[in-house]
Amino acid sequence: MSTINEHGYTLESAQNYRQQFPGLTRMENGQPVAFFDGPAGTQVPQRVADAMSHYLLHLNANHAGLFATSVETDRMLHEAHQAFADFVGATNGDEIIFGQNMTSLTFSFSRALARTWNPGDEIIVTALDHDANISPWVLAARDAQIKVQQVKFSETDFTLDLEDFASKLGERTRLVAVGCASNATGGINPVKRIAEMAHKVGALVYLDAVHYGPHGLIDVADWNCDFLACSAYKFFGPHIGILWGRQEHLESLEAYQVRPAGDQIPGKWMTGTQSFESIAGGLACVDYLADLGRDLADGATLNRRDALAAAFSGISSYEQELSRHLILGLREIDGIKIWGIDDPERLDERFPTFSITHSKVKTPCLAEELSQRGIYVWHGNYYALEFTEHLGLEPEGMVRIGLVHYNTIAEIDRLMMAIKSIVADV
Ligand SMILES: Cc1ncc(COP(=O)(O)O)c(C=O)c1O
């Protein structure tokens, strides 16, 4: 393992790393754009785009052929499977499945798992999750005619209600589908504990790590889950989904697949021809993060997994500084409510994603006004539909401010000034 140097990831690091992201130079109305839309998709470093264009311009072949460009494609694919195994904390690259996005991969796995369910079985989803980790399971359960239980969240700090989870878990539970972190509240779920509880009753655990990916070190070995899905476009890569599954499950479950594809993992689970250029870009984004970790640890020779651990260690303490600054700033504005943990002493329990509403300014209006000032935020429910419905926040939802390691304190100050001036006008 590695420790990061005494400087860690600082504001100065953020300024340096920003230079690798051409998208961050965008101007609007004479001002640089402040990108707070990371939870819906981050900007990418130059090297990700370079890897994709290199693949398209110099390799571009189908895989498994006997000529050079195909052989090199297979080599790149092998490396990418290994890189994402490192990214999620696995050792076997064959446990990594690439697909269009997390939603499509989850729909595909929900069908495969549903074939193992019998009348009387139950599955558990949560009211805090993105719909991509709810609807695939609900629809599969409907087809298999089994019951779905839904775990509640606390209406005080909007964290998952573990007592409610325990009360719904039982001998009949076959699957628990839960997010590692909420894309609405930023709250981090205790997935290791959830997996332990689920396994005690023999249920499988499917984790949605899409919102976790840009902020924390995923660790499937430590969490002891069965499946985990994430999306590279949320952590500085291209639009591609990644699913890790425990080898024994990937081998024993039946995949819906064309016959010539064969029964070997990982190919068994990857339907059709993949977006090889996106996989090349995904590999480059994992290496971007690993190199960031090597810089922080002063360890040029650190292996990729240890380098990723160093990266996320530095990134998360920097992001906590940003979160503290944002919470304190938001608290000074009358009428703002944060729908998530808003205690600066509890930053270990959340990522820097903040959903807010204002008592007088409507959500779309706030988002639109910010956009005119070159500040990009998301608004609505961002598909965390159960959450907004439970809280009566539909149809307008909330405004989401999502911070990542390329955001700065100065951008947050600009956001605070902008919100203050917008709400002062009502
Ligand atoms: C927490 C979470 N889960 C799942 C998804 C769906 O991911 P994808 O767009 O890769 O299907 C998203 C997308 O916003 C998300 O934020």
The ligand as an SDF file (V2000), in Angstrom:
LIG
                    3D

 16 16  0  0  0  0  0  0  0  0999 V2000
  -26.1690    6.5180   -9.2660 C   0  0  0  0  0  0  0  0  0  0  0  0
  -26.3900    6.2160  -10.7150 C   0  0  0  0  0  0  0  0  0  0  0  0
  -26.6880    4.9700  -11.0760 N   0  0  0  0  0  0  0  0  0  0  0  0
  -26.8990    4.6240  -12.3460 C   0  0  0  0  0  0  0  0  0  0  0  0
  -26.8390    5.5610  -13.3560 C   0  0  0  0  0  0  0  0  0  0  0  0
  -27.0710    5.1200  -14.7620 C   0  0  0  0  0  0  0  0  0  0  0  0
  -25.8430    5.0390  -15.3980 O   0  0  0  0  0  0  0  0  0  0  0  0
  -25.7380    4.8930  -16.9940 P   0  0  0  0  0  0  0  0  0  0  0  0
  -25.9740    6.2490  -17.5460 O   0  0  0  0  0  0  0  0  0  0  0  0
  -24.3440    4.4100  -17.2130 O   0  0  0  0  0  0  0  0  0  0  0  0
  -26.7480    3.9140  -17.4110 O   0  0  0  0  0  0  0  0  0  0  0  0
  -26.5430    6.8890  -13.0320 C   0  0  0  0  0  0  0  0  0  0  0  0
  -26.5360    7.9190  -14.0830 C   0  0  0  0  0  0  0  0  0  0  0  0
  -26.7070    9.0770  -13.8410 O   0  0  0  0  0  0  0  0  0  0  0  0
  -26.3120    7.2200  -11.6780 C   0  0  0  0  0  0  0  0  0  0  0  0
  -26.0180    8.4610  -11.3180 O   0  0  0  0  0  0  0  0  0  0  0  0
  1  2  1  0
  2  3  1  0
  2 15  2  0
  3  4  2  0
  4  5  1  0
  5  6  1  0
  5 12  2  0
  6  7  1  0
  7  8  1  0
  8  9  2  0
  8 10  1  0
  8 11  1  0
 12 13  1  0
 12 15  1  0
 13 14  2  0
 15 16  1  0
M  END
$$$$
